[in-house]
Amino acid sequence: MKVLYTNGSSTEWGSELENKTEERFSAVLASLTKRIDCNNASSGVSNDYIYRQTMRDMSHWLDTKEIWSEESGWVQSNDIFVIIGWTAPTRLEWWDGQKYIQERLWAGYDKWGYPDEYRTTEDEFVLHQTEVIPSYIRTLNHVIGLSSFLEVNKIPYYFYLILSIENLLYLVLLIQY
């Protein structure tokens, strides 16, 4: 079986759509290319999360030739194509010694319907970690690391990053350094 593996945040998950599993771009593209849509995106996640989850999923696929998604369950596949939609670089997650904590910009619900425990944007820890230049450096490290991993393992992929004009200007300034 052929698989289209997608990871990212709300855009890739299709959070604004009525019927996410049929209308989101990964479902349409999977249908057009005769692949199974294994979409592991979720609203509000960070690039740290996207990188960590994708590395875990691709490592598992390399070992077993199976991949997981909530809609499809476990899928056996010898052909996989990866699409990553990177999100806002200032989002982050950290390990608290027991679990990963996801920085949140709001108090709300994730794709599984669980409420966020706290709005963490104003936390002292988060404010020090979300400055623009370090955030872009961390994101670029994720992009380079994951693309290198996929290339070494001959896994075809496509990455994209949706940026506002303000974020694009910060990225241009970072690249000029």
N, C-alpha and C positions, 0 to 999 in steps of 0.2 A: 504494500500500500504506500501511496505517496502522501506526505503530510506537509501542511503549511503551519509552521510554529510561529506564533505571534506573541510578543510580550510588549508591555508598555503601560500607560496609564489610561485615563478615561477615554481619550480619543480612540485608542486601539480596542478598548473593551466595548465601545459603542454606548456609553452611558446616557447619551441624549436621545437614543433611538427607542421607539416603542418595542420593536422586536429585534433585540440585539443579536441573537444567534443567526438571524437570516439577513439583516440589513447592514451590519457592520462591514467595513471594507474587507476584512480577512475572510468573512464568509463568502462574499461575492467573488473575491479573487480565488479562493479555494475551489469554488464551484466552476469558475471559468478554466482553471488549470487542472481540474479533476483530482483534487487533493482533499484530504480530510482537514477541516479547520480545527486546529488545536490552539485555541486562543487562551493564553494564561495572563492576560492583562487585567488590571484592576484600577479603579479610580483612586486618585490621590497618592499613588506610590511614588517612590523616589528612584533616581537612577541607581542608587546603591542596591535597592531591592531588585530592580530589573536586571542588573548585572549579576547579582548573587543567584537569583532564581534561574536565569538563563544558563549560567555556568553549571549549576546543579543539573538542570534538565538535559543539557547537551552532553554532559559527562555520563549521565545515566543512559542516554540514547546510544552513545558510542559503545558502552559496555554491553547493552542488552538489545539494542535496536527496537526499543519500545519507548513511547512518550506518553505523558499524561496530560489530560485537560479535563476540567470539570464536566463539560458537555459530552465529551467522547469517551471518558474513562481511559484505560490503557489501550494504546494502539500500537500494534506491531508495524514497523516500517523500515524499509531499507533505503528510502529516499526521503530526505527532509530538506525543506527550504525555510530559512529563518528570516523573519521581519521584526525589527526592533524599532519602536517609536520612542526615542529618548524624550524625557520630560524636562520640566523646569530644573535647571542645575541647582537651585537653592533648596530643593527638597532633599531630605536626608533621612537615614535611619541609623540607629546605633544599638549595640548589644548591651543590655543592662546586667548581664551575668546569668540571666535565666531565659530571656527572650529578646527578639528584635523589637525595638520601639520605632515606630514610623512617625516622623515629624508631620504634623497636621496643620493645615491652614484654617481649619474649621472644625466644629464639632458636628459630626454627622455619622453616616453609615458607610461601611465598605460594601463590596459587591456581594458578600455573603450575608449581609443584613445585620452584622454586628456593629454596635455603636462604638465610636471612638471614645476612649476613656477620658481623654483630655485634649483640649486645644493647646498645642505645645509651642505655637509660633512665638509667644512672648517669653518662653523659658530662657533663662540666662544661657544655658548650654546651647540651645538652638540659635540664639542670636549671634553667638560667637562663631558658629559653624556655617552660617548661611551668608557670609559676606560674599560678594559677587566673584572676585578673582579666585579665591580658593575653591569656590563651588564649581567654576568652569574648569579649573585644573583637575579636580576630582572627576568630573564628568568626562573630560577628554581622556583621562587615564582609563576609565571604564570602557570608552569607545575603542581606544587603542588595544587594551587588553583583550576584550571580547572579540574584536575583529581578528587579532593575531591568533587567538585560540581557534576560531572557526576556520581561518585560512589554513593553518597547520593541519587541521583535521579534515580539510577538503569539504567543508560544509558551506554550501552557497548561502549568501545572506544579502539583505538590504537594510541599511540603517537610515533613519531620518530624524530630524529634530525640528519641532515646530517652535519658532521663536517670535516674540514680539519685536518691534523695531528697537525698543529700549534694550532688550536682551541681545539683539544682533549687534548693536553698537558696543556693548560690553565685550562681546566675543571678538569683535574687530580690534578693540583696544588690547585685549589679552594676547591676541596673535601678534600684535606689533611689538610686544615686550620681548 
